Amino acid sequence: METFLRIENIKLWARVGVLDEERKLGQLFSLDIFLWTDFRESTANDDINKTIDYSKLIQILKDQSKKIYCFTIEKYSNTILEIIDKEFKLSKIKIILTKCNPPITGFDGKVSIVRIIENN
């Protein structure tokens, strides 16, 4: 049975973008995270120490987002993956990072990048 933890719609403010204003003022991003690990022990024993502390993860990502300054959503997504991987050492991580309001004339949609890493 495949089991993963899904955390949806984490709101992050970061200075990411090609335009100077994006990097100076920052903008809103939304992050969805999917985390794979062995949940058998936490499931069997109801042991919170044997699972992922997602409140800690969310706080780390919010704190780190304030320090982000880069041109591309690709770079930002890689930084997020590195933070999660370093902190939790999971078997698989998937993220969907969405730029909520990209400053593109005539476009009112969103832009997302999906990244997946697997640790064997």
Phi and psi in degrees as a GROMACS rama.xvg file:
@    title "Ramachandran Plot"
@    xaxis  label "Phi"
@    yaxis  label "Psi"
@TYPE xy
-89.8016  130.043  GLU-2
-133.138  136.308  THR-3
-145.08  157.465  PHE-4
-96.0804  131.745  LEU-5
-116.262  125.905  ARG-6
-119.057  122.091  ILE-7
-112.28  146.722  GLU-8
59.4218  45.251  ASN-9
-73.9577  123.695  ILE-10
-90.0486  124.117  LYS-11
-126.938  140.883  LEU-12
-109.583  120.903  TRP-13
-142.826  157.233  ALA-14
-98.8054  84.0965  ARG-15
-131.869  128.828  VAL-16
156.082  163.536  GLY-17
-74.683  -37.479  VAL-18
-74.993  142.905  LEU-19
-55.5168  -40.1203  ASP-20
-61.7449  -36.059  GLU-21
-63.8378  -41.9063  GLU-22
-78.4834  -27.1741  ARG-23
-79.9299  -49.47  LYS-24
-91.7001  -28.1269  LEU-25
83.3529  172.943  GLY-26
-160.289  168.699  GLN-27
-84.3908  135.25  LEU-28
-123.968  153.233  PHE-29
-119.655  137.449  SER-30
-127.378  128.466  LEU-31
-111.668  136.236  ASP-32
-127.047  138.759  ILE-33
-123.248  124.776  PHE-34
-124.867  124.892  LEU-35
-105.77  130.978  TRP-36
-157.874  179.207  THR-37
-85.1707  107.24  ASP-38
-95.0837  6.19676  PHE-39
-60.563  -45.2213  ARG-40
-68.5489  -41.7171  GLU-41
-68.2927  -31.8398  SER-42
-70.0276  -46.7041  THR-43
-69.4768  -38.5242  ALA-44
-108.629  -0.80301  ASN-45
54.0765  40.1269  ASP-46
-97.5955  110.914  ASP-47
-68.1261  -18.7574  ILE-48
-78.5852  -8.57352  ASN-49
-108.746  19.7016  LYS-50
-132.551  -172.686  THR-51
-91.6213  125.798  ILE-52
-82.7858  88.8484  ASP-53
-70.7359  -23.3567  TYR-54
-66.3804  -38.4859  SER-55
-64.9758  -44.2001  LYS-56
-61.2253  -46.1198  LEU-57
-60.6702  -43.4384  ILE-58
-65.0449  -40.8194  GLN-59
-60.0679  -46.5905  ILE-60
-65.1992  -39.5212  LEU-61
-64.5988  -42.9934  LYS-62
-64.5308  -44.3164  ASP-63
-68.9001  -31.6245  GLN-64
-61.949  -29.0061  SER-65
-67.4689  -18.859  LYS-66
-98.9199  -5.17275  LYS-67
-77.0262  135.635  ILE-68
-152.029  100.325  TYR-69
-154.694  170.954  CYS-70
-84.7848  -35.8868  PHE-71
-118.847  149.49  THR-72
-66.0965  -26.5785  ILE-73
-63.8574  -45.9988  GLU-74
-64.4932  -45.1302  LYS-75
-60.8856  -43.2088  TYR-76
-63.5514  -36.7357  SER-77
-65.5302  -39.9959  ASN-78
-61.4501  -41.9506  THR-79
-61.7431  -45.6676  ILE-80
-60.0631  -42.4113  LEU-81
-62.7111  -40.7556  GLU-82
-62.8786  -48.2246  ILE-83
-63.7689  -45.8083  ILE-84
-63.0116  -42.3248  ASP-85
-65.414  -41.1012  LYS-86
-76.147  -35.7104  GLU-87
-120.915  -16.51  PHE-88
49.8638  62.8481  LYS-89
-95.5989  164.087  LEU-90
-76.243  -31.3539  SER-91
-154.02  142.09  LYS-92
-134.44  133.708  ILE-93
-127.95  133.518  LYS-94
-128.431  150.343  ILE-95
-124.523  109.831  ILE-96
-104.605  123.699  LEU-97
-118.865  127.54  THR-98
-84.6089  113.271  LYS-99
-71.5846  -35.6629  CYS-100
-137.697  68.7379  ASN-101
-63.4014  136.501  PRO-102
-79.9618  73.9342  PRO-103
-118.711  120.263  ILE-104
-57.3312  128.781  THR-105
79.4829  9.17972  GLY-106
-124.901  123.448  PHE-107
-118.824  23.257  ASP-108
-93.5909  -161.414  GLY-109
-124.823  158.414  LYS-110
-124.898  130.059  VAL-111
-128.705  154.14  SER-112
-123.442  138.257  ILE-113
-111.283  127.076  VAL-114
-129.721  140.671  ARG-115
-134.617  132.267  ILE-116
-126.608  145.752  ILE-117
-125.443  131.672  GLU-118
-106.794  121.805  ASN-119
